[in-house]
């Protein structure tokens, strides 16, 4: 992003409580406050070395927190800025820019416990439709589909399949995820794809 945009974002972010940052939930907030004494984005910046030691820069949480501390957006957002500045025909790689590609996209819903298979399949279809729309907006195509279920007793189960032709539409995603749902039994309180 342009330097003036970055400077304005940094000025805006620094006084904010860490919980105000999208992606920092209650658990991470408590961990930052109690373990590291971090309450604001300024604290996060000042203690970025401790954060990198505590969370590790090779893990997504550590990278995310460091990016927040530095006032940077998502890597996908930066790639869009870079492409916009270069034109659509130029790839960042040709210019030697390091670009990290998005590894996944997902959608999930929590709801009252459902036991009926028809209800679960209807919920799955709604989730896959939303995910398909999100993938179309981002112009993404997937190679694997992972179904995430949270059971009524709070166990999280994941099942995955690789799709040779790839998936990009709601119909493709449902076709891959429905058999995974059918292989599971019992009451479910959360579905994600």
Secondary structure, DSSP 8 states (H G I E B T S, - for coil): --HHHHHHHHHHHHTSBGGGSTT--HHHHHHHHHHH---BHHHHHHTHHHHHHHH-TTSHHHHHHHHHHTT---HHHHHHHHHHHH-TT--GGGGT-----------EEEEEEE--HHHHHHHHHHHHHHHHHHHHHHT--EEEEEEEEEETTS-EEEEEEEEEEEE-SHHHHHHHHHHHHHT--S-EEEEE-
